[in-house]
Amino acid sequence: DGKVAPLSKAEQRRLRREARAREWEELMARKPDEHFEDPHDMAMIVNAQKKMGDYKLKTDPDYVVPEDQRINADKKRRELVLLRYEEYRLRREFNDRAQV
């Protein structure tokens, strides 16, 4: 007759587990050696280290904020005045457009 009996759910799960185990074995067989370093990747790392520059860690206890980057009351006051002026200018432009 040629009919094949349908597989039970347990048999289907077993077949899927076996297929997954074979796929895993194939994947692990292609895994590179633990100590292998891709020359292209190493060249990119060396290049990045050369061009990275000198960055200071702000969490370093010896770090001192440069004078030009320090924030004081006068700088904040100037910033607030500029922000208030910008807010005023935007409101004025909006109102002028709304009244037309």
C-alpha positions in Angstrom: 0.0 0.0 0.0 3.0 2.4 0.7 1.3 4.3 3.5 3.6 5.4 6.3 2.1 5.6 9.7 2.2 9.2 11.2 4.9 9.6 13.8 3.9 10.0 17.4 4.6 13.3 19.1 7.3 11.7 21.2 8.9 10.3 18.1 8.8 13.8 16.4 10.4 15.4 19.5 13.1 12.7 19.5 13.8 13.3 15.8 14.0 17.1 16.3 16.4 16.6 19.3 18.6 14.4 17.2 18.6 16.9 14.3 19.5 19.7 16.7 22.3 17.6 18.2 23.7 17.0 14.7 23.5 20.7 13.9 25.3 21.5 17.2 28.1 19.0 16.5 28.6 20.6 13.0 28.7 24.0 14.5 31.2 23.0 17.2 33.3 21.3 14.5 33.6 24.6 12.6 34.5 26.6 15.8 37.9 28.2 15.4 40.7 27.4 17.8 40.4 29.2 21.2 43.8 31.0 20.6 43.1 32.0 17.0 43.2 35.8 16.3 42.0 37.1 13.0 44.8 39.2 11.5 42.3 41.7 10.1 40.7 42.1 13.5 44.1 42.5 15.1 45.1 45.2 12.5 41.8 47.1 13.2 42.5 47.0 17.0 46.1 48.3 16.6 44.8 51.0 14.3 42.1 52.0 16.8 44.6 52.1 19.6 47.0 54.4 17.6 44.2 56.8 16.7 42.2 56.7 20.0 43.9 59.6 21.6 44.4 60.5 25.3 41.1 60.3 27.1 41.0 61.1 30.8 38.9 59.0 33.1 36.6 61.4 35.0 36.2 58.8 37.7 39.9 58.9 38.4 40.5 60.4 41.9 43.4 62.5 40.4 41.2 64.0 37.6 40.9 67.7 37.7 38.4 69.5 35.5 40.1 71.9 33.1 39.5 75.6 33.8 37.7 76.2 30.5 35.3 73.3 31.2 34.4 74.3 34.8 30.8 75.5 35.4 30.3 78.4 37.7 27.4 80.6 38.6 28.3 83.3 36.1 28.4 80.8 33.2 25.0 79.3 34.3 23.5 82.7 34.6 24.6 83.6 31.1 23.2 80.3 29.8 19.8 81.0 31.5 19.6 84.5 30.1 20.3 83.1 26.6 17.7 80.4 27.0 15.1 82.9 28.2 15.8 85.1 25.3 15.5 82.2 22.9 12.2 81.2 24.5 11.0 84.8 24.2 12.0 85.0 20.5 10.3 81.7 19.7 7.1 82.7 21.4 7.1 86.1 19.6 7.6 84.4 16.2 4.8 82.0 17.0 2.4 84.8 18.1 3.3 86.9 15.0 2.5 84.0 12.7 -0.7 83.2 14.6 -1.9 86.8 14.4 -1.5 87.1 10.6 
